[in-house]
Amino acid sequence: MNILKRKKLRLKLISHLLKNGNKKTCENVLLKSFKNIQKSSSKSCKKLVKTAVINSASLFRIVKLKQKKGKKKGVKEIPTYIFNNFERISWSLKAILTSSKNQNANHFYKKLKQEILLNSKNKGGSVDKKINLHEQILPKKRLFLYFKW
């Protein structure tokens, strides 16, 4: 069972990295970044990736709805709770990859290595995004009254 979860996580990460259907290059980028992580730290790469995903996983997300009728036309932001753990992992992987694309480095595998190491220490860009998201949702917690638990 545990092996299946690890394979699902690896496949999920590859599918988020995949752009033009070139799976071999995505696997090579992941392999290079994991090897660099293993060289730079004494902990195992699997544990570092797991803690990075856990630290960047958010419990909530904001859904933007467009109001077409009525006097107040515009966008209404409603916070929602992410129930499914697999969805939560997927959102955290997306956050890690987008924040790693914004870093300054020559190669993507170096950016991904830096982001995973920072997130495992709870200091990365995706962790900051998660904290900002929770700060945005806190004043809007009255909107959870309409949420179906």
NUTORMAR-961857 format. One record per residue: z, x, y of N, C-alpha, C in turn. Coordinates in nm, 3 decimals. Layout:
[[Z; X; Y]; [Z; X; Y]; [Z; X; Y]]
...
This chain:
[[0.000; 0.082; -0.120]; [0.000; 0.000; 0.000]; [0.000; 0.086; 0.125]]
[[0.082; 0.191; 0.125]; [0.091; 0.278; 0.241]; [-0.040; 0.353; 0.263]]
[[-0.110; 0.389; 0.154]; [-0.238; 0.458; 0.165]; [-0.341; 0.367; 0.230]]
[[-0.337; 0.239; 0.194]; [-0.431; 0.144; 0.254]; [-0.407; 0.129; 0.403]]
[[-0.282; 0.129; 0.447]; [-0.252; 0.118; 0.589]; [-0.304; 0.239; 0.666]]
[[-0.288; 0.359; 0.607]; [-0.337; 0.481; 0.673]; [-0.489; 0.479; 0.684]]
[[-0.555; 0.432; 0.578]; [-0.701; 0.425; 0.582]; [-0.747; 0.324; 0.685]]
[[-0.676; 0.212; 0.695]; [-0.712; 0.111; 0.794]; [-0.696; 0.165; 0.936]]
[[-0.589; 0.243; 0.958]; [-0.566; 0.300; 1.090]; [-0.676; 0.400; 1.125]]
[[-0.714; 0.484; 1.029]; [-0.820; 0.581; 1.053]; [-0.953; 0.512; 1.079]]
[[-0.983; 0.408; 1.001]; [-1.108; 0.335; 1.020]; [-1.108; 0.261; 1.153]]
[[-0.992; 0.211; 1.194]; [-0.982; 0.142; 1.322]; [-1.006; 0.239; 1.437]]
[[-0.950; 0.359; 1.426]; [-0.970; 0.461; 1.528]; [-1.115; 0.504; 1.534]]
[[-1.180; 0.518; 1.420]; [-1.322; 0.554; 1.417]; [-1.406; 0.443; 1.478]]
[[-1.373; 0.319; 1.448]; [-1.453; 0.208; 1.503]; [-1.437; 0.196; 1.654]]
[[-1.320; 0.234; 1.708]; [-1.304; 0.233; 1.853]; [-1.378; 0.350; 1.918]]
[[-1.388; 0.461; 1.847]; [-1.461; 0.576; 1.898]; [-1.611; 0.559; 1.890]]
[[-1.657; 0.481; 1.795]; [-1.798; 0.466; 1.765]; [-1.872; 0.403; 1.883]]
[[-1.983; 0.466; 1.925]; [-2.061; 0.410; 2.035]; [-2.200; 0.369; 1.990]]
[[-2.278; 0.466; 1.948]; [-2.417; 0.438; 1.914]; [-2.442; 0.442; 1.763]]
[[-2.343; 0.412; 1.685]; [-2.359; 0.407; 1.541]; [-2.358; 0.543; 1.474]]
[[-2.310; 0.647; 1.542]; [-2.308; 0.780; 1.484]; [-2.168; 0.808; 1.431]]
[[-2.144; 0.766; 1.308]; [-2.011; 0.774; 1.248]; [-1.972; 0.918; 1.215]]
[[-2.069; 1.000; 1.182]; [-2.040; 1.138; 1.142]; [-1.981; 1.217; 1.259]]
[[-2.034; 1.199; 1.378]; [-1.981; 1.272; 1.494]; [-1.841; 1.223; 1.530]]
[[-1.816; 1.093; 1.513]; [-1.682; 1.040; 1.539]; [-1.580; 1.099; 1.443]]
[[-1.618; 1.109; 1.317]; [-1.527; 1.169; 1.219]; [-1.504; 1.317; 1.249]]
[[-1.608; 1.387; 1.296]; [-1.591; 1.528; 1.332]; [-1.499; 1.544; 1.453]]
[[-1.510; 1.456; 1.551]; [-1.423; 1.462; 1.668]; [-1.278; 1.438; 1.627]]
[[-1.256; 1.339; 1.541]; [-1.121; 1.312; 1.493]; [-1.064; 1.429; 1.413]]
[[-1.147; 1.487; 1.329]; [-1.102; 1.599; 1.247]; [-1.065; 1.719; 1.334]]
[[-1.148; 1.748; 1.436]; [-1.118; 1.860; 1.526]; [-0.991; 1.836; 1.605]]
[[-0.974; 1.714; 1.654]; [-0.854; 1.685; 1.732]; [-0.729; 1.690; 1.645]]
[[-0.737; 1.640; 1.521]; [-0.622; 1.646; 1.432]; [-0.588; 1.790; 1.394]]
[[-0.691; 1.874; 1.373]; [-0.665; 2.015; 1.342]; [-0.600; 2.085; 1.460]]
[[-0.645; 2.055; 1.582]; [-0.584; 2.117; 1.701]; [-0.441; 2.069; 1.721]]
[[-0.415; 1.944; 1.690]; [-0.277; 1.892; 1.699]; [-0.188; 1.965; 1.600]]
[[-0.240; 1.984; 1.479]; [-0.162; 2.052; 1.376]; [-0.133; 2.198; 1.413]]
[[-0.229; 2.264; 1.481]; [-0.209; 2.403; 1.522]; [-0.108; 2.414; 1.635]]
[[-0.109; 2.319; 1.726]; [-0.027; 2.331; 1.846]; [0.118; 2.284; 1.829]]
[[0.147; 2.207; 1.725]; [0.284; 2.158; 1.707]; [0.332; 2.186; 1.566]]
[[0.464; 2.186; 1.552]; [0.523; 2.212; 1.420]; [0.536; 2.085; 1.337]]
[[0.531; 1.968; 1.401]; [0.538; 1.841; 1.328]; [0.404; 1.809; 1.265]]
[[0.406; 1.721; 1.168]; [0.280; 1.684; 1.103]; [0.198; 1.594; 1.195]]
[[0.070; 1.603; 1.177]; [-0.023; 1.528; 1.263]; [-0.007; 1.378; 1.244]]
[[0.017; 1.335; 1.122]; [0.031; 1.192; 1.093]; [0.150; 1.132; 1.166]]
[[0.260; 1.205; 1.169]; [0.379; 1.154; 1.239]; [0.357; 1.148; 1.389]]
[[0.286; 1.247; 1.443]; [0.259; 1.248; 1.587]; [0.168; 1.133; 1.627]]
[[0.066; 1.107; 1.546]; [-0.025; 0.995; 1.576]; [0.050; 0.863; 1.565]]
[[0.135; 0.852; 1.464]; [0.211; 0.728; 1.445]; [0.304; 0.702; 1.563]]
[[0.375; 0.806; 1.609]; [0.466; 0.788; 1.724]; [0.388; 0.762; 1.852]]
[[0.270; 0.823; 1.865]; [0.187; 0.798; 1.983]; [0.141; 0.652; 1.987]]
[[0.102; 0.599; 1.872]; [0.059; 0.458; 1.867]; [0.176; 0.365; 1.894]]
[[0.292; 0.397; 1.839]; [0.410; 0.312; 1.860]; [0.453; 0.315; 2.006]]
[[0.451; 0.433; 2.068]; [0.494; 0.444; 2.208]; [0.399; 0.376; 2.305]]
[[0.271; 0.371; 2.271]; [0.176; 0.310; 2.363]; [0.148; 0.163; 2.332]]
[[0.208; 0.109; 2.225]; [0.185; -0.030; 2.188]; [0.261; -0.123; 2.282]]
[[0.190; -0.220; 2.335]; [0.249; -0.316; 2.427]; [0.276; -0.448; 2.354]]
[[0.380; -0.516; 2.395]; [0.412; -0.646; 2.335]; [0.334; -0.759; 2.400]]
[[0.290; -0.738; 2.522]; [0.224; -0.843; 2.599]; [0.087; -0.796; 2.646]]
[[0.005; -0.892; 2.684]; [-0.119; -0.864; 2.754]; [-0.145; -0.977; 2.851]]
[[-0.225; -0.951; 2.951]; [-0.253; -1.050; 3.053]; [-0.392; -1.108; 3.030]]
[[-0.399; -1.240; 3.020]; [-0.526; -1.309; 3.004]; [-0.563; -1.367; 3.139]]
[[-0.686; -1.340; 3.184]; [-0.732; -1.390; 3.312]; [-0.820; -1.512; 3.289]]
[[-0.780; -1.624; 3.349]; [-0.854; -1.748; 3.337]; [-0.914; -1.785; 3.472]]
[[-1.040; -1.828; 3.472]; [-1.105; -1.871; 3.595]; [-1.082; -2.020; 3.613]]
[[-1.034; -2.056; 3.732]; [-1.016; -2.198; 3.763]; [-1.140; -2.245; 3.837]]
[[-1.207; -2.342; 3.779]; [-1.332; -2.390; 3.836]; [-1.311; -2.517; 3.917]]
[[-1.211; -2.598; 3.880]; [-1.189; -2.725; 3.948]; [-1.068; -2.716; 4.038]]
[[-1.062; -2.806; 4.131]; [-0.945; -2.814; 4.217]; [-0.961; -2.735; 4.346]]
[[-0.856; -2.739; 4.426]; [-0.860; -2.671; 4.555]; [-0.844; -2.521; 4.541]]
[[-0.763; -2.478; 4.447]; [-0.735; -2.336; 4.430]; [-0.830; -2.275; 4.327]]
[[-0.950; -2.239; 4.374]; [-1.045; -2.174; 4.285]; [-1.016; -2.025; 4.286]]
[[-1.018; -1.967; 4.170]; [-0.991; -1.824; 4.159]; [-0.953; -1.787; 4.018]]
[[-0.884; -1.676; 4.007]; [-0.845; -1.625; 3.876]; [-0.694; -1.641; 3.859]]
[[-0.656; -1.700; 3.748]; [-0.515; -1.718; 3.716]; [-0.479; -1.623; 3.602]]
[[-0.374; -1.544; 3.622]; [-0.332; -1.448; 3.521]; [-0.214; -1.504; 3.443]]
[[-0.230; -1.512; 3.312]; [-0.125; -1.567; 3.226]; [-0.085; -1.459; 3.126]]
[[0.043; -1.424; 3.118]; [0.086; -1.328; 3.016]; [0.096; -1.394; 2.879]]
[[0.050; -1.323; 2.779]; [0.059; -1.372; 2.642]; [0.125; -1.267; 2.554]]
[[0.189; -1.313; 2.451]; [0.257; -1.226; 2.356]; [0.161; -1.193; 2.243]]
[[0.156; -1.067; 2.201]; [0.070; -1.025; 2.090]; [0.153; -1.033; 1.962]]
[[0.124; -1.133; 1.880]; [0.200; -1.156; 1.758]; [0.161; -1.061; 1.646]]
[[0.033; -1.046; 1.625]; [-0.017; -0.971; 1.510]; [0.002; -0.821; 1.532]]
[[0.063; -0.753; 1.437]; [0.085; -0.608; 1.449]; [-0.046; -0.531; 1.448]]
[[-0.145; -0.580; 1.374]; [-0.273; -0.510; 1.368]; [-0.344; -0.517; 1.504]]
[[-0.332; -0.631; 1.572]; [-0.388; -0.642; 1.707]; [-0.315; -0.552; 1.805]]
[[-0.184; -0.543; 1.791]; [-0.103; -0.457; 1.877]; [-0.144; -0.311; 1.860]]
[[-0.168; -0.270; 1.735]; [-0.213; -0.134; 1.707]; [-0.351; -0.112; 1.767]]
[[-0.437; -0.211; 1.755]; [-0.572; -0.199; 1.809]; [-0.570; -0.183; 1.961]]
[[-0.486; -0.262; 2.028]; [-0.475; -0.250; 2.174]; [-0.419; -0.114; 2.213]]
[[-0.324; -0.062; 2.138]; [-0.268; 0.069; 2.172]; [-0.369; 0.180; 2.148]]
[[-0.451; 0.170; 2.043]; [-0.556; 0.270; 2.021]; [-0.659; 0.267; 2.133]]
[[-0.694; 0.147; 2.178]; [-0.787; 0.136; 2.291]; [-0.728; 0.200; 2.415]]
[[-0.600; 0.179; 2.439]; [-0.535; 0.238; 2.556]; [-0.532; 0.389; 2.547]]
[[-0.505; 0.442; 2.429]; [-0.504; 0.588; 2.411]; [-0.643; 0.646; 2.437]]
[[-0.746; 0.582; 2.384]; [-0.881; 0.634; 2.400]; [-0.929; 0.625; 2.545]]
[[-0.898; 0.514; 2.613]; [-0.942; 0.503; 2.753]; [-0.868; 0.601; 2.843]]
[[-0.740; 0.623; 2.817]; [-0.667; 0.719; 2.900]; [-0.708; 0.863; 2.867]]
[[-0.751; 0.888; 2.744]; [-0.798; 1.023; 2.711]; [-0.934; 1.051; 2.772]]
[[-1.015; 0.948; 2.794]; [-1.144; 0.968; 2.859]; [-1.128; 1.004; 3.006]]
[[-1.016; 0.966; 3.066]; [-0.994; 0.993; 3.208]; [-0.936; 1.132; 3.234]]
[[-0.898; 1.205; 3.130]; [-0.839; 1.338; 3.149]; [-0.945; 1.441; 3.178]]
[[-0.901; 1.554; 3.238]; [-0.992; 1.663; 3.269]; [-0.989; 1.768; 3.158]]
[[-1.095; 1.772; 3.081]; [-1.113; 1.874; 2.978]; [-1.262; 1.879; 2.944]]
[[-1.303; 1.988; 2.882]; [-1.445; 2.006; 2.852]; [-1.491; 1.919; 2.736]]
[[-1.413; 1.916; 2.629]; [-1.454; 1.844; 2.510]; [-1.360; 1.726; 2.486]]
[[-1.417; 1.622; 2.423]; [-1.338; 1.501; 2.402]; [-1.225; 1.522; 2.304]]
[[-1.245; 1.607; 2.203]; [-1.138; 1.627; 2.105]; [-1.017; 1.694; 2.169]]
[[-1.039; 1.775; 2.273]; [-0.926; 1.834; 2.345]; [-0.853; 1.728; 2.427]]
[[-0.930; 1.639; 2.487]; [-0.869; 1.530; 2.564]; [-0.784; 1.440; 2.474]]
[[-0.841; 1.408; 2.356]; [-0.770; 1.322; 2.262]; [-0.643; 1.389; 2.212]]
[[-0.650; 1.520; 2.186]; [-0.532; 1.596; 2.142]; [-0.423; 1.592; 2.248]]
[[-0.460; 1.615; 2.373]; [-0.362; 1.614; 2.482]; [-0.298; 1.477; 2.497]]
[[-0.379; 1.373; 2.487]; [-0.326; 1.238; 2.504]; [-0.232; 1.199; 2.390]]
[[-0.266; 1.235; 2.268]; [-0.180; 1.203; 2.154]; [-0.048; 1.279; 2.164]]
[[-0.054; 1.407; 2.203]; [0.069; 1.484; 2.219]; [0.157; 1.429; 2.330]]
[[0.095; 1.389; 2.442]; [0.174; 1.331; 2.552]; [0.234; 1.197; 2.514]]
[[0.158; 1.114; 2.444]; [0.210; 0.983; 2.404]; [0.319; 0.994; 2.301]]
[[0.313; 1.096; 2.216]; [0.420; 1.113; 2.119]; [0.550; 1.155; 2.187]]
[[0.538; 1.216; 2.305]; [0.657; 1.251; 2.384]; [0.694; 1.142; 2.484]]
[[0.621; 1.030; 2.480]; [0.645; 0.914; 2.567]; [0.616; 0.945; 2.714]]
[[0.511; 1.026; 2.740]; [0.477; 1.064; 2.876]; [0.330; 1.045; 2.910]]
[[0.251; 0.986; 2.824]; [0.106; 0.980; 2.843]; [0.062; 0.872; 2.940]]
[[-0.069; 0.870; 2.963]; [-0.128; 0.772; 3.054]; [-0.121; 0.630; 3.000]]
[[-0.138; 0.614; 2.871]; [-0.131; 0.480; 2.814]; [0.012; 0.425; 2.814]]
[[0.111; 0.515; 2.806]; [0.251; 0.472; 2.816]; [0.279; 0.423; 2.958]]
[[0.222; 0.493; 3.057]; [0.237; 0.449; 3.196]; [0.170; 0.313; 3.218]]
[[0.054; 0.293; 3.157]; [-0.014; 0.163; 3.167]; [0.072; 0.052; 3.105]]
[[0.135; 0.084; 2.992]; [0.221; -0.015; 2.925]; [0.339; -0.052; 3.014]]
[[0.401; 0.048; 3.076]; [0.516; 0.022; 3.164]; [0.474; -0.060; 3.285]]
[[0.358; -0.027; 3.343]; [0.307; -0.105; 3.457]; [0.276; -0.248; 3.418]]
[[0.223; -0.267; 3.299]; [0.193; -0.402; 3.250]; [0.319; -0.484; 3.233]]
[[0.423; -0.422; 3.178]; [0.550; -0.493; 3.161]; [0.614; -0.525; 3.296]]
[[0.596; -0.437; 3.394]; [0.648; -0.465; 3.528]; [0.572; -0.579; 3.594]]
[[0.443; -0.592; 3.566]; [0.365; -0.703; 3.619]; [0.405; -0.835; 3.554]]
[[0.437; -0.831; 3.427]; [0.467; -0.953; 3.353]; [0.607; -1.005; 3.384]]
[[0.700; -0.918; 3.414]; [0.838; -0.959; 3.439]; [0.851; -1.067; 3.547]]
[[0.786; -1.055; 3.663]; [0.798; -1.164; 3.762]; [0.730; -1.294; 3.718]]
[[0.636; -1.284; 3.625]; [0.562; -1.402; 3.580]; [0.620; -1.462; 3.453]]
[[0.744; -1.431; 3.421]; [0.800; -1.481; 3.295]; [0.821; -1.631; 3.295]]
[[0.816; -1.693; 3.411]; [0.825; -1.839; 3.415]; [0.703; -1.904; 3.352]]
[[0.591; -1.830; 3.344]; [0.470; -1.883; 3.281]; [0.483; -1.889; 3.128]]
[[0.585; -1.826; 3.072]; [0.607; -1.835; 2.929]; [0.658; -1.972; 2.887]]
[[0.697; -2.054; 2.984]; [0.739; -2.191; 2.949]; [0.626; -2.270; 2.886]]
[[0.502; -2.240; 2.928]; [0.386; -2.314; 2.878]; [0.329; -2.253; 2.751]]
[[0.384; -2.141; 2.708]; [0.334; -2.072; 2.591]; [0.389; -2.138; 2.465]]
[[0.303; -2.158; 2.367]; [0.346; -2.220; 2.242]; [0.400; -2.113; 2.149]]
[[0.530; -2.112; 2.127]; [0.593; -2.016; 2.039]; [0.581; -2.069; 1.902]]
